[in-house]
Amino acid sequence: MAKILNIETSTNVCSVALSENGKLIDYKESQEDKSHSSLLTVFIDEMLKQNNIQASQLDAVAVSKGPGSYTGLRIGVSVAKGICYAVDKPAIGVSTLQLMALGVVNSNKFNSLNIDDIKKAWFCPMIDARRMEIYSAFFDFENKQKVKVSADIIDENSYKELLDKRKILFFGDGANKCKDIINHKNAFFIDDVYPSAKNMIALSHQAFLDKKFEDTAYFEPFYLKDFVATVSKKNIFK
């Protein structure tokens, strides 16, 4: 009976899911911006208490490992590692982009697009990386990764070679700024898609069965790019 705590903090949305043998038991989510540091541990504590589970009874802790928000990823991974250390349980890292792609396939959000032979289409989750840059990867209908994760600056020719060969569904907060730029007949866009701990469950359960655990001591988020600090333009003395 594999009980897994799933943590997702890669974007503005903070969510936690409790699963058992690959099935959802409980779920909590907040879309309040920058709430991760104040809500994540509260969500976890409430969820365990409401389900009469001690942290020591968990079999593993899974966390969305990126790419995504530097701050969000750091908070999620730090909390996951802390729990793993405290109760001596393994950590599981789940690709943020892969869980987004799996979520879209399972939700059937593409039905309204009326795409012929959807099983031949590719799915491209996109996470906003500021300005005109996005983090993306490509997956097929079976959630197999077809193109590695990359940080791309979007222009009118982005992904043209891939789009010439097949229909591609774009989604995620990074896709919002691509709608008016990528104007290919095979490009389709799905709104209101964000990473969710619920969509980690199948992936974390399979990783548990395969014993694909992270080295907790050295586990770090997959930032993809080095963090660049910026100076606020606001004058705090005014």
C-alpha positions in Angstrom: 0.0 0.0 0.0 2.1 2.9 -1.3 1.1 6.2 0.3 2.8 9.1 -1.4 2.6 12.8 -0.6 2.8 14.8 -3.8 3.9 18.5 -3.8 3.6 21.0 -6.7 5.0 24.6 -6.3 6.6 25.3 -9.7 4.3 28.2 -10.6 2.0 30.6 -8.8 -0.3 27.7 -7.9 0.5 25.7 -4.8 -1.0 22.3 -4.5 -0.6 19.1 -2.5 -2.1 15.6 -3.2 -2.2 12.5 -1.0 -2.3 9.3 -3.0 -2.4 5.6 -2.2 -1.5 3.0 -4.8 -1.8 5.5 -7.6 -5.3 6.8 -6.5 -6.1 10.3 -5.2 -7.0 10.3 -1.5 -7.1 14.1 -0.8 -6.1 17.3 -2.5 -5.5 21.0 -1.5 -4.8 23.9 -3.8 -4.3 27.7 -3.6 -4.0 30.0 -6.6 -3.1 32.9 -4.5 0.2 34.4 -5.8 3.3 33.9 -3.7 1.5 31.8 -1.1 3.8 28.8 -1.2 5.9 29.7 1.9 2.9 30.4 4.1 0.5 27.7 2.8 2.5 24.6 1.8 3.3 23.3 5.3 -0.2 24.2 6.5 -1.7 22.2 3.6 0.5 19.2 4.4 -0.2 19.3 8.1 -4.0 19.6 7.6 -4.1 16.9 5.0 -2.2 14.3 7.1 -4.3 15.1 10.2 -7.6 15.0 8.3 -6.7 11.6 6.9 -5.4 10.3 10.2 -1.9 9.7 8.8 1.4 10.3 10.4 4.3 11.5 8.2 6.1 8.3 9.2 3.4 6.3 7.6 4.1 7.8 4.2 6.1 5.6 1.8 7.6 8.4 -0.2 7.4 12.2 -0.8 7.2 13.3 -4.5 7.8 16.9 -5.6 7.5 18.6 -8.9 11.2 19.3 -9.7 10.9 21.9 -12.5 11.5 23.8 -14.6 9.5 26.7 -13.3 9.7 29.5 -10.7 13.0 29.5 -8.9 11.4 30.5 -5.6 8.5 28.1 -5.9 10.7 25.1 -6.8 13.2 25.9 -4.0 10.3 25.9 -1.5 8.7 22.7 -2.7 12.0 20.7 -2.9 13.2 22.0 0.5 9.9 21.0 2.2 10.0 17.6 0.5 13.6 17.0 1.5 12.8 18.1 5.1 10.0 15.5 5.4 12.1 12.8 3.9 15.0 13.4 6.3 12.6 13.6 9.3 10.9 10.3 8.7 13.6 8.5 6.6 11.5 8.1 3.5 12.6 8.3 -0.2 12.2 11.4 -2.4 10.7 11.3 -5.9 11.3 14.0 -8.4 8.6 14.5 -11.1 9.1 16.6 -14.3 6.8 19.6 -14.2 6.3 19.6 -17.9 5.6 15.9 -18.1 2.9 16.1 -15.4 1.3 19.0 -17.3 1.2 17.0 -20.5 -0.3 14.0 -18.7 -2.9 16.2 -17.1 -4.1 17.5 -20.4 -4.4 14.0 -21.9 -6.3 12.7 -19.0 -8.7 15.7 -18.8 -9.7 15.5 -22.4 -9.5 19.3 -22.6 -8.7 18.9 -26.3 -12.1 17.6 -27.2 -13.5 21.0 -28.1 -10.7 21.5 -30.7 -12.1 18.7 -32.9 -8.6 17.4 -33.8 -8.7 14.4 -36.1 -6.6 11.4 -34.8 -5.6 13.1 -31.5 -3.3 10.2 -30.7 -0.9 11.3 -33.4 -0.7 14.8 -32.1 2.1 16.1 -29.8 1.5 18.0 -26.5 3.7 20.9 -25.6 3.4 22.3 -22.0 4.9 25.8 -21.7 6.0 27.6 -18.5 6.5 31.3 -18.6 10.2 32.2 -18.2 9.7 36.0 -18.4 9.8 38.3 -21.4 9.3 36.2 -24.6 11.1 33.2 -23.2 9.4 29.9 -22.2 10.3 26.5 -20.9 8.9 23.7 -23.0 9.1 20.1 -24.0 7.1 17.8 -26.3 5.3 14.6 -25.4 3.1 12.2 -27.4 -0.3 10.9 -26.5 1.3 8.2 -24.4 3.2 10.8 -22.4 6.5 9.7 -23.9 8.9 12.7 -24.2 9.8 13.4 -27.9 11.9 16.6 -27.5 14.0 17.4 -24.6 13.3 20.3 -22.2 14.5 23.7 -23.5 14.3 27.4 -22.8 13.1 29.1 -26.0 12.7 32.7 -27.1 9.4 32.7 -29.1 9.1 34.2 -32.6 6.9 33.5 -35.6 9.1 30.7 -36.8 9.3 28.8 -33.5 8.7 25.0 -33.8 7.9 25.4 -37.5 9.7 22.2 -38.5 7.8 20.2 -35.9 4.5 21.8 -36.8 4.9 21.1 -40.5 4.8 17.4 -39.6 2.0 17.1 -37.1 -0.6 18.9 -35.0 0.7 20.2 -31.7 -1.3 21.3 -28.7 0.3 24.2 -26.6 -0.8 25.0 -23.1 0.4 26.4 -19.8 1.0 30.0 -18.7 3.9 30.2 -21.2 1.5 29.4 -24.1 -0.6 32.5 -23.4 2.0 34.8 -24.9 2.5 32.6 -27.9 -1.0 32.6 -29.3 -0.6 35.7 -31.4 2.9 34.8 -32.5 2.7 31.1 -33.6 0.2 31.2 -36.4 0.6 27.7 -37.9 -2.4 25.7 -39.1 -1.2 22.7 -37.0 -0.9 24.8 -33.8 -3.7 24.6 -31.2 -3.9 26.3 -27.9 -5.6 25.1 -24.7 -6.5 27.7 -21.9 -6.4 27.4 -18.2 -3.8 24.7 -17.8 -1.3 24.8 -14.9 0.8 22.2 -13.0 -1.2 20.3 -10.4 -0.2 17.8 -7.7 -3.1 15.6 -8.8 -1.4 15.1 -12.1 1.8 13.9 -10.4 0.1 10.8 -8.9 0.5 8.3 -11.8 4.1 9.4 -12.4 5.1 9.3 -8.8 3.5 5.9 -8.2 5.3 4.4 -11.2 8.6 5.9 -10.0 7.9 4.3 -6.6 7.3 0.9 -8.2 10.5 1.3 -10.3 12.4 2.5 -7.2 13.5 5.7 -9.1 14.3 7.7 -6.1 16.4 10.9 -5.8 19.5 11.1 -3.7 17.9 13.3 -1.0 21.2 14.8 0.1 22.0 16.1 -3.3 18.6 16.5 -4.8 18.1 20.0 -6.3 15.4 21.5 -8.5 15.8 21.4 -12.3 16.0 25.2 -12.8 17.2 24.8 -16.4 18.8 28.3 -16.2 20.9 30.0 -13.6 19.1 32.3 -11.3 19.6 36.0 -12.2 18.7 38.5 -9.5 17.1 41.8 -10.5 17.1 45.1 -8.7 13.7 46.6 -8.0 13.0 49.9 -9.7 10.9 51.0 -6.8 12.4 53.6 -4.5 11.5 52.5 -1.0 12.5 55.8 0.5 9.8 57.7 -1.4 
